[in-house]
Amino acid sequence: MSLHSQRRTLPSHVISLLRSVNAIRLFANIEYEVDELRRDITVCNLAKDKGILPNFCHDKLIVEPGLLVTKQGKPYTVRFDTLVENQQ
C-alpha cells in the first residue's frame, strides 16, 4: 500500500502507481466537492496522456448532481431550517 500526503502531486502519484503495475484502466467513484473534482479531472487527463483509460462512475446518489433541475434550470435545494421547523 502506498500513502501519499501531498495534495498537489497526488494525481501524478496515482498515475505512477498505475504505470508501476502496467495498468491500462482506472476505475473510480466521482467525488463532487470542488477540490476533488479538480483532482479527478487532472488524474483523468494524465491517465489519457499515458494511454490509461479512466472510468469515473457515480456512486451513492440516486440522481447525479445537475440532472434534476427546477423550471428555472437551477438545482433543487432543501433548506435545513425548514426541515427542522416541519419536524417540530
N, C-alpha and C positions, 0 to 999 in steps of 0.2 A: 504494500500500500504506500502511496506517496502523499505527503502532506505539503501543501504549498500555501504560504501565508500572505504572499504579495498579490494584492488585488489587481494591480495594473498589468502584471505579467502572467496572470492566470490563463488567459486564452492561449498564449503561445506554449505554456506548460502543458495544457491539455493536448495540444497538437503534438508536442514532443512525446508525450506518453503514448498516444495513438500510433505514432510512427515507430516507436521502440518495439511495439508488438506487431508491426506490419498490418495494422487495422486499415480497412478500406471503407468502413461505415461507422457513423457515430449516431447513436440514438439518445435522446434526452427529452426531459419534460420542459415545456415552456414556462419560464418564470415571468410574471407580468410587471414586477416592480421595475422602475426606470433603469437603475444601475444594472440589474440582472439582464434586462432586455439588451442593453448596450453590450454587455459582456457576451451574451449569446450570439448577437449579430457579428461581433468580432470573431468568435470561435467559428461561426458558420463560414465567414469569408476566408479565414485562414485555412480551414479544412478544405474548402473548394480549391484554393490555390495549391494545396499539396495532394490533390487527387483523392481526397477523402469525401465520401458522400454523407452530408449531415442530414438527419431527420429529427426535427423537433416536433413533439406531439402535445396536444392539450391533455391535461391530466385530470384534476379533480373538479372540474367545472361542468355544470350541466349545459351551460351555454357559454361559448368563448366570449371574452370581452369585445364590445363593439358590435356584436352581431344583432343584439336586440336593442332597438332604439325607439324613442318616442316619435310622435308625428313631426316634431321639430328636428329630428335627426340626432338628438342628444341621447347618451346612455341613460337608462333608468337608474334612479337613485332611491335609496331608502334612508330616511333621516332617523338616526338612532333615538333622538329625543322624542320623536313622535311614537316610535315603537314602545318606549318606556312609558309614556303617558297612557297609551292604549292598554297596557298590561296592568295598570294600577286601578 
